[in-house]
Amino acid sequence: MRKYLITMALTAWTVLNLNALDLSLADYMQLVEENSKDLYLANIDQQLADVQDKLARSATRPMISAGADYKRNFTEITMPAAVGALPDLNSQTGMYDLFYVDVPYNSKNEFSANIGVQQLLFDMKVFKALEASKQYRTMTGTIYEASRQGVLTAAKQLYYQTVLLDEVYKVKTATQQNAHDTYLDILKKFDNDLASELDVLQAEVNWQINIPEETKAGRNRDLALSNLRFLAGLKPEDEIILTDSLSKTPAAALQTELGDILSSRPDYQAMQGELALRDINISATRAEFYPSLSASIGYGWQSSSDNFEIKDGTGALQAGLSLSIPIYYGGSRFAKMEQVRLEKKKSQISLIKKQDEIRTQINNLQLLLDESAFRITSAETTLETAGKAYKIMEISSQNGLATQLDLKDARLNLSGAQLNYYSAIYDYLNSYFQWQQAIGEGDKLPY
């Protein structure tokens, strides 16, 4: 029965691996870029900036409108009108009395139509709004790129964090399996009177202690895989295999001039764009003191009839200019000028502060990379030594020259050395990814 269950488990594991998706770091970054909700939102911001630019441009183009109207009169309106004169025979003046009759004033049906064109000739506020919309569209592009590099940097960190946790799980599994094999070996020796009951109990305790550690490592690995799928837009049930490993590290980061870094970082460029936008905002506020001029031309036509006939209409064509001069708005424009100047000053200080932060960030990351590289070399040497020590202790234990406690200590030292080695490599990679983002290359592969 046990053999059957093992066979079924191996078969299921094989099927899952056949259907699993192999993911390299490059493939994973591509999936994240295609499916990231954060990047989708940032892209919508770019589209909104394009719409804002179109709205600003629309104010500089002619406005054309047309209309038509029909009215039905249910009440007849009349007015008296002189239609003749009656002579007054008794009058000595020779004057005549006028004869009036009621004449219809309106018709049953009234028709009218009009079309007009209005064109803005000069309005400094509109022109500055157009300039601001162009700058804002450029700024949203750099903001999108900053978001993109941030998301891809997080993707690289999560990918290798998952690789690290998988390696931790493998180490814990191997340690637990090794302790179990040792327990079985001691148990066999006990059955042959070659080991004491205390040796068996110690071996069993050493094995049981490692089981929760293996379970915890598996849980951490599975949680990381779940986050990995979520960021890439994969389904929770999708099986994936990470093909990149912690077997190599990229070359050490080279020192880079601050000027080159500032010109490459999209977040810094976005802040520069914001400062330029503040300058335009000052000009736009100043433009509220300027007059505006517009021209218009329109044509209107109207007709009336009792028989619902459109004929014998009257048309009129008009053209004109409209000038608006701002004089006094209660001092609000002067207050607004002071406001936008202070906002620009605030942006200038923020930009200087960002330069200092970037300089400090680059320096700190360089220190972290140097320290991580040193730890990798040290951990590699320690791992090699711990491996040799464990092999010697394992042979000594089998020959009865070492106790179970000695073997346990050697096993713990080997596991710790392996984990320290993988952890040092991950720390180096993590710092390297941050360094890539810090110099404006957050979307680049490490190799």
Backbone torsions as a table, in degrees:
resi	resn	phi	psi	omega
1	MET	NA	-44.9	-179.7
2	ARG	-63.0	-40.3	179.0
3	LYS	-63.1	-37.1	178.8
4	TYR	-65.2	-42.8	-180.0
5	LEU	-64.5	-40.5	178.8
6	ILE	-63.3	-41.5	178.9
7	THR	-62.6	-42.7	179.1
8	MET	-64.4	-40.0	179.6
9	ALA	-64.6	-43.4	178.2
10	LEU	-64.0	-38.4	178.4
11	THR	-63.4	-45.4	179.2
12	ALA	-62.8	-41.0	179.7
13	TRP	-63.9	-38.7	179.1
14	THR	-64.9	-42.9	-180.0
15	VAL	-63.2	-42.4	179.8
16	LEU	-62.4	-40.8	180.0
17	ASN	-70.0	-31.4	176.8
18	LEU	-66.9	-34.5	-179.3
19	ASN	-90.7	-2.5	-176.9
20	ALA	-74.3	154.1	-180.0
21	LEU	-97.1	119.4	176.6
22	ASP	-76.9	125.9	-176.6
23	LEU	-125.4	114.5	168.1
24	SER	-85.3	170.9	179.0
25	LEU	-62.0	-40.3	180.0
26	ALA	-63.6	-43.3	179.0
27	ASP	-63.5	-41.7	-178.9
28	TYR	-65.0	-42.1	178.4
29	MET	-61.8	-37.6	177.7
30	GLN	-65.0	-42.9	177.8
31	LEU	-62.6	-41.8	-179.9
32	VAL	-63.2	-43.9	-179.3
33	GLU	-64.6	-33.4	-179.3
34	GLU	-77.9	-30.0	-170.3
35	ASN	-116.6	1.0	-177.3
36	SER	-67.5	126.0	177.4
37	LYS	-69.2	-33.3	178.7
38	ASP	-64.1	-42.4	178.2
39	LEU	-68.8	-32.7	177.2
40	TYR	-63.8	-42.3	177.8
41	LEU	-65.7	-40.8	178.3
42	ALA	-64.2	-34.3	177.5
43	ASN	-67.7	-35.6	176.1
44	ILE	-64.1	-37.4	176.5
45	ASP	-61.2	-37.5	175.5
46	GLN	-64.1	-42.1	179.0
47	GLN	-64.8	-37.6	177.1
48	LEU	-64.6	-36.3	177.1
49	ALA	-64.4	-38.9	176.5
50	ASP	-63.7	-40.8	178.0
51	VAL	-64.4	-40.7	178.7
52	GLN	-62.0	-38.1	177.5
53	ASP	-65.0	-40.3	177.8
54	LYS	-64.8	-38.9	177.9
55	LEU	-63.5	-40.9	179.2
56	ALA	-65.9	-39.3	178.9
57	ARG	-67.4	-32.4	-177.5
58	SER	-63.0	-27.4	-179.3
59	ALA	-71.5	-17.8	179.6
60	THR	-94.1	-1.8	-177.7
61	ARG	-103.3	158.0	-178.4
62	PRO	-64.8	145.1	176.0
63	MET	-103.6	118.1	-177.5
64	ILE	-113.1	130.2	178.9
65	SER	-138.1	150.4	179.4
66	ALA	-141.9	155.6	-179.8
67	GLY	-155.7	159.7	177.3
68	ALA	-141.3	150.8	-174.7
69	ASP	-144.4	141.9	175.3
70	TYR	-135.3	135.3	178.8
71	LYS	-130.4	140.7	176.3
72	ARG	-113.5	120.4	-179.8
73	ASN	-95.3	121.0	178.5
74	PHE	-95.8	-12.0	178.7
75	THR	-116.8	129.3	179.6
76	GLU	-85.9	128.8	178.8
77	ILE	-107.5	128.8	-179.6
78	THR	-121.5	157.8	176.7
79	MET	-138.7	141.9	179.0
80	PRO	-69.9	138.4	178.0
81	ALA	-137.9	140.1	179.2
82	ALA	-73.2	123.8	-178.3
83	VAL	-118.6	-7.1	-179.8
84	GLY	-172.8	178.2	-179.9
85	ALA	-134.9	140.6	177.8
86	LEU	-109.3	125.7	-179.4
87	PRO	-71.4	142.6	177.3
88	ASP	-103.2	104.8	-174.1
89	LEU	-68.7	-23.8	-178.2
90	ASN	-87.7	-7.2	-176.2
91	SER	-80.9	137.7	178.3
92	GLN	-89.2	-9.4	-175.0
93	THR	-89.6	-16.2	-177.6
94	GLY	79.4	14.5	-179.8
95	MET	-83.7	155.4	178.7
96	TYR	-114.6	145.7	174.0
97	ASP	-86.1	131.3	-179.7
98	LEU	-76.2	145.1	-179.9
99	PHE	-109.1	121.3	-176.4
100	TYR	-106.8	146.3	171.6
101	VAL	-136.1	156.1	178.2
102	ASP	-78.7	125.4	-178.9
103	VAL	-113.8	134.8	178.3
104	PRO	-58.7	132.6	-179.8
105	TYR	-94.2	-29.3	-178.4
106	ASN	-126.5	165.0	176.7
107	SER	-106.6	167.7	-179.3
108	LYS	-70.5	-33.7	-177.3
109	ASN	-122.8	133.3	177.5
110	GLU	-126.0	130.9	-179.5
111	PHE	-121.1	143.7	174.5
112	SER	-152.2	152.7	178.1
113	ALA	-149.7	151.3	-179.8
114	ASN	-152.9	156.0	174.8
115	ILE	-145.7	139.3	-177.5
116	GLY	-143.9	151.9	178.1
117	VAL	-129.6	131.1	177.0
118	GLN	-126.3	131.6	-176.6
119	GLN	-128.1	127.8	175.7
120	LEU	-75.9	125.7	179.6
121	LEU	-95.9	-40.5	-180.0
122	PHE	-153.5	123.2	172.3
123	ASP	-157.8	104.3	-174.7
124	MET	-61.9	-31.4	179.7
125	LYS	-62.2	-41.9	-179.5
126	VAL	-67.4	-41.2	-179.4
127	PHE	-65.4	-38.5	177.7
128	LYS	-70.6	-33.2	176.1
129	ALA	-64.5	-36.0	177.3
130	LEU	-66.9	-41.9	177.7
131	GLU	-64.5	-39.5	179.5
132	ALA	-66.3	-37.9	-179.7
133	SER	-65.5	-36.4	176.6
134	LYS	-64.6	-44.5	179.8
135	GLN	-65.4	-38.0	179.7
136	TYR	-66.4	-37.7	178.5
137	ARG	-64.8	-40.5	176.5
138	THR	-63.8	-41.1	-178.3
139	MET	-65.9	-39.8	178.6
140	THR	-65.2	-28.7	175.8
141	GLY	-65.0	-42.5	178.3
142	THR	-71.2	-33.7	176.7
143	ILE	-64.6	-40.6	177.6
144	TYR	-62.2	-42.7	-179.5
145	GLU	-65.4	-38.1	176.5
146	ALA	-63.4	-42.0	177.3
147	SER	-64.1	-40.9	-179.4
148	ARG	-62.0	-46.9	-179.7
149	GLN	-67.2	-35.1	177.1
150	GLY	-64.7	-42.5	179.8
151	VAL	-66.4	-42.9	-179.1
152	LEU	-69.6	-33.1	174.7
153	THR	-64.5	-43.8	176.7
154	ALA	-61.9	-35.6	179.1
155	ALA	-65.7	-42.5	178.9
156	LYS	-64.4	-41.8	179.2
157	GLN	-64.1	-43.1	-180.0
158	LEU	-66.5	-38.2	-179.8
159	TYR	-59.9	-50.8	-176.8
160	TYR	-77.1	-23.5	171.6
161	GLN	-64.5	-40.4	177.5
162	THR	-66.1	-39.8	176.3
163	VAL	-61.4	-42.3	178.9
164	LEU	-62.1	-46.8	-179.0
165	LEU	-65.2	-31.3	175.9
166	ASP	-68.4	-38.9	176.8
167	GLU	-66.0	-38.7	176.8
168	VAL	-61.6	-42.7	179.1
169	TYR	-62.8	-40.8	179.4
170	LYS	-64.6	-41.1	178.8
171	VAL	-64.3	-44.7	179.6
172	LYS	-64.4	-38.0	178.6
173	THR	-66.3	-44.3	179.3
174	ALA	-65.0	-38.2	178.5
175	THR	-64.6	-44.0	178.8
176	GLN	-64.8	-41.4	-179.4
177	GLN	-67.2	-38.2	179.2
178	ASN	-66.5	-40.5	177.6
179	ALA	-65.3	-36.7	177.8
180	HIS	-67.0	-41.0	178.2
181	ASP	-64.2	-38.7	177.9
182	THR	-64.0	-42.1	177.9
183	TYR	-60.0	-44.9	179.0
184	LEU	-63.5	-38.1	179.5
185	ASP	-66.1	-43.1	178.4
186	ILE	-66.1	-37.3	178.7
187	LEU	-63.6	-38.4	177.9
188	LYS	-66.6	-38.8	177.9
189	LYS	-66.5	-36.4	178.3
190	PHE	-63.8	-40.1	177.8
191	ASP	-62.9	-26.4	179.6
192	ASN	-101.0	16.1	178.4
193	ASP	59.7	32.6	178.1
194	LEU	-106.5	-3.0	179.0
195	ALA	-144.8	153.1	-179.0
196	SER	-87.3	166.8	177.5
197	GLU	-64.1	-33.7	177.8
198	LEU	-62.7	-38.7	177.5
199	ASP	-62.2	-40.3	179.7
200	VAL	-64.7	-45.3	-178.7
201	LEU	-64.8	-40.7	178.2
202	GLN	-63.6	-41.7	179.1
203	ALA	-64.9	-39.7	179.0
204	GLU	-66.2	-41.2	178.4
205	VAL	-63.5	-43.4	178.4
206	ASN	-60.4	-36.6	178.5
207	TRP	-70.9	-47.4	-177.0
208	GLN	-64.2	-32.8	179.6
209	ILE	-62.1	-32.9	-175.4
210	ASN	-80.9	-16.1	-178.3
211	ILE	-64.4	-49.6	178.0
212	PRO	-61.7	-33.5	178.3
213	GLU	-64.6	-39.9	177.6
214	GLU	-65.7	-42.6	179.5
215	THR	-62.5	-43.4	179.3
216	LYS	-63.6	-42.0	178.8
217	ALA	-64.2	-38.2	177.2
218	GLY	-65.6	-39.0	177.9
219	ARG	-63.2	-45.5	179.9
220	ASN	-62.1	-39.9	177.9
221	ARG	-63.8	-43.1	-179.0
222	ASP	-67.3	-37.6	177.0
223	LEU	-64.3	-40.9	178.1
224	ALA	-64.6	-40.4	177.4
225	LEU	-62.9	-37.8	178.1
226	SER	-63.2	-44.6	177.3
227	ASN	-65.1	-35.2	178.9
228	LEU	-62.9	-44.9	178.9
229	ARG	-63.9	-43.3	-177.8
230	PHE	-60.0	-44.9	-177.9
231	LEU	-66.0	-31.3	-178.4
232	ALA	-90.4	-2.9	-179.5
233	GLY	77.2	21.7	178.3
234	LEU	-88.5	160.1	178.6
235	LYS	-77.0	150.8	-179.7
236	PRO	-59.9	-29.0	-177.6
237	GLU	-87.4	-3.9	179.8
238	ASP	-68.4	129.2	176.7
239	GLU	-88.7	131.1	-178.6
240	ILE	-131.6	150.3	176.1
241	ILE	-125.2	120.9	179.5
242	LEU	-83.7	117.9	-173.1
243	THR	-87.4	-23.6	177.2
244	ASP	-78.9	153.3	-175.2
245	SER	-133.7	180.0	178.0
246	LEU	-94.7	26.0	-175.0
247	SER	-80.5	-16.3	-179.7
248	LYS	-144.3	158.1	179.5
249	THR	-127.4	150.1	178.0
250	PRO	-69.5	162.5	179.3
251	ALA	-63.1	154.1	-178.5
252	ALA	-59.1	144.3	-178.9
253	ALA	-67.6	139.2	179.1
254	LEU	-90.7	150.8	176.9
255	GLN	-65.3	136.5	-177.4
256	THR	-126.4	141.0	178.8
257	GLU	-65.7	142.1	-178.2
258	LEU	-61.5	-37.5	-180.0
259	GLY	-61.7	-40.4	178.1
260	ASP	-66.6	-37.7	179.9
261	ILE	-65.7	-45.5	-178.4
262	LEU	-62.4	-36.1	-179.8
263	SER	-75.3	-13.7	-178.3
264	SER	-103.3	-18.0	-176.4
265	ARG	-82.7	119.1	-178.2
266	PRO	-66.9	-30.8	179.6
267	ASP	-68.5	-36.4	176.2
268	TYR	-69.1	-39.8	177.1
269	GLN	-62.6	-35.7	177.6
270	ALA	-64.4	-38.3	177.7
271	MET	-68.4	-35.6	174.1
272	GLN	-64.2	-39.4	176.4
273	GLY	-63.3	-37.3	177.6
274	GLU	-64.2	-39.3	178.1
275	LEU	-64.8	-41.6	176.2
276	ALA	-62.5	-36.5	178.0
277	LEU	-65.6	-34.7	176.5
278	ARG	-64.1	-39.3	176.8
279	ASP	-61.6	-43.8	179.2
280	ILE	-65.1	-36.7	179.6
281	ASN	-63.8	-36.4	176.0
282	ILE	-63.8	-45.1	178.9
283	SER	-64.1	-38.4	179.5
284	ALA	-66.7	-37.0	178.1
285	THR	-69.0	-38.8	176.4
286	ARG	-64.8	-29.8	-178.9
287	ALA	-66.4	-16.3	178.3
288	GLU	-68.9	-11.7	176.2
289	PHE	-86.4	-10.6	-176.7
290	TYR	-89.9	151.6	175.3
291	PRO	-75.5	165.8	175.6
292	SER	-125.3	147.0	-177.2
293	LEU	-133.6	135.0	177.9
294	SER	-140.3	155.6	179.6
295	ALA	-121.5	152.0	179.9
296	SER	-145.3	153.1	174.7
297	ILE	-145.5	137.9	-177.5
298	GLY	-148.1	152.9	178.0
299	TYR	-129.3	132.4	178.6
300	GLY	-127.5	149.0	-178.2
301	TRP	-144.0	140.4	178.7
302	GLN	-145.3	153.0	-179.1
303	SER	-153.4	155.1	177.4
304	SER	-139.0	150.4	-176.9
305	SER	-160.9	147.9	175.1
306	ASP	-87.1	-18.4	-174.1
307	ASN	-108.0	19.4	179.6
308	PHE	57.5	47.2	178.2
309	GLU	-119.4	131.1	179.0
310	ILE	-96.7	101.2	179.6
311	LYS	-160.7	165.2	177.7
312	ASP	53.3	44.0	179.4
313	GLY	-80.5	170.1	179.1
314	THR	-119.5	128.7	-178.5
315	GLY	-114.5	154.2	178.4
316	ALA	-144.1	134.6	179.4
317	LEU	-116.7	128.5	-178.0
318	GLN	-133.1	149.1	174.8
319	ALA	-139.0	151.3	-178.2
320	GLY	-163.3	167.7	175.6
321	LEU	-121.4	145.3	179.5
322	SER	-129.4	123.2	-179.4
323	LEU	-117.5	127.3	178.5
324	SER	-118.9	123.8	-177.3
325	ILE	-117.6	113.2	176.3
326	PRO	-73.2	134.5	-177.8
327	ILE	-116.4	-60.6	-177.1
328	TYR	-149.0	124.6	-179.3
329	TYR	-118.6	32.8	177.3
330	GLY	75.8	15.3	-179.7
331	GLY	85.3	4.6	-177.4
332	SER	-66.6	-33.6	-178.2
333	ARG	-69.0	-38.0	177.5
334	PHE	-66.8	-39.8	177.6
335	ALA	-64.4	-38.5	179.7
336	LYS	-68.0	-35.6	176.3
337	MET	-61.2	-43.5	178.4
338	GLU	-64.1	-37.2	179.7
339	GLN	-63.4	-47.8	-176.9
340	VAL	-69.8	-30.4	175.7
341	ARG	-66.2	-42.3	177.8
342	LEU	-65.9	-36.7	177.2
343	GLU	-63.8	-38.4	177.1
344	LYS	-65.6	-42.8	178.8
345	LYS	-60.9	-39.4	177.9
346	LYS	-63.1	-41.2	178.5
347	SER	-66.4	-36.9	178.4
348	GLN	-63.1	-44.5	179.6
349	ILE	-65.4	-39.5	178.5
350	SER	-62.6	-36.4	179.9
351	LEU	-68.1	-42.2	177.3
352	ILE	-64.0	-41.1	177.7
353	LYS	-62.2	-38.6	179.2
354	LYS	-64.4	-38.0	177.2
355	GLN	-60.7	-44.3	178.8
356	ASP	-64.3	-40.2	179.2
357	GLU	-63.8	-41.0	-179.7
358	ILE	-66.3	-42.7	178.6
359	ARG	-59.7	-45.4	179.0
360	THR	-66.2	-40.5	-179.6
361	GLN	-61.9	-45.0	179.6
362	ILE	-62.8	-42.9	179.8
363	ASN	-63.5	-44.8	-179.8
364	ASN	-64.5	-41.4	180.0
365	LEU	-66.2	-35.1	177.3
366	GLN	-64.1	-40.6	177.0
367	LEU	-64.0	-42.1	179.1
368	LEU	-63.6	-40.0	179.2
369	LEU	-65.6	-42.2	179.1
370	ASP	-63.7	-43.5	-180.0
371	GLU	-65.5	-41.1	179.6
372	SER	-66.6	-38.8	178.4
373	ALA	-63.9	-39.7	177.3
374	PHE	-65.1	-41.3	180.0
375	ARG	-65.5	-33.9	178.3
376	ILE	-62.3	-46.8	179.4
377	THR	-62.1	-44.3	179.8
378	SER	-65.8	-42.8	-179.0
379	ALA	-67.2	-32.6	179.1
380	GLU	-66.0	-41.9	177.9
381	THR	-65.9	-42.7	179.3
382	THR	-63.3	-39.9	179.8
383	LEU	-63.4	-41.4	179.3
384	GLU	-64.2	-40.8	178.9
385	THR	-67.6	-43.2	180.0
386	ALA	-63.9	-34.8	177.9
387	GLY	-65.6	-43.1	178.1
388	LYS	-65.0	-41.6	-179.3
389	ALA	-63.7	-39.4	-179.8
390	TYR	-67.4	-40.7	179.2
391	LYS	-61.7	-41.6	178.8
392	ILE	-65.0	-43.1	-178.8
393	MET	-67.5	-33.7	179.4
394	GLU	-66.0	-42.4	178.8
395	ILE	-67.3	-40.7	179.3
396	SER	-63.5	-38.6	179.2
397	SER	-66.0	-39.0	179.5
398	GLN	-66.4	-28.5	-179.8
399	ASN	-94.9	6.5	177.7
400	GLY	76.4	17.7	-179.0
401	LEU	-97.6	-3.1	179.0
402	ALA	-141.4	148.1	-179.6
403	THR	-84.4	169.2	176.4
404	GLN	-63.9	-32.7	178.3
405	LEU	-64.9	-39.7	177.3
406	ASP	-64.0	-42.5	179.6
407	LEU	-65.9	-39.4	178.1
408	LYS	-61.7	-45.2	179.2
409	ASP	-60.9	-40.9	179.6
410	ALA	-65.7	-39.4	178.7
411	ARG	-65.7	-42.6	178.9
412	LEU	-64.2	-38.4	178.4
413	ASN	-64.7	-40.3	179.2
414	LEU	-66.7	-44.7	178.5
415	SER	-61.9	-44.3	179.1
416	GLY	-62.1	-39.6	179.5
417	ALA	-65.8	-40.7	177.6
418	GLN	-63.0	-45.5	-179.2
419	LEU	-66.3	-38.3	177.6
420	ASN	-64.2	-36.0	179.5
421	TYR	-67.1	-48.5	179.0
422	TYR	-65.1	-38.1	-179.6
423	SER	-65.1	-38.9	179.1
424	ALA	-65.0	-40.8	178.7
425	ILE	-64.6	-42.7	179.8
426	TYR	-64.9	-42.0	179.1
427	ASP	-60.8	-39.0	177.7
428	TYR	-64.7	-46.7	179.5
429	LEU	-62.6	-42.1	-179.7
430	ASN	-60.7	-44.8	177.8
431	SER	-66.5	-36.5	179.7
432	TYR	-66.0	-39.6	177.4
433	PHE	-64.3	-40.5	177.2
434	GLN	-64.6	-37.9	178.6
435	TRP	-65.5	-39.5	176.7
436	GLN	-60.3	-45.1	178.3
437	GLN	-65.7	-35.2	-177.6
438	ALA	-67.4	-26.1	179.4
439	ILE	-101.3	9.6	176.2
440	GLY	85.2	22.4	179.3
441	GLU	-125.2	37.5	-177.6
442	GLY	-65.6	-16.3	-179.5
443	ASP	-94.7	2.8	-177.8
444	LYS	-89.2	151.7	174.3
445	LEU	-74.0	154.5	-178.3
446	PRO	-73.4	-16.6	-175.3
447	TYR	-115.5	NA	NA
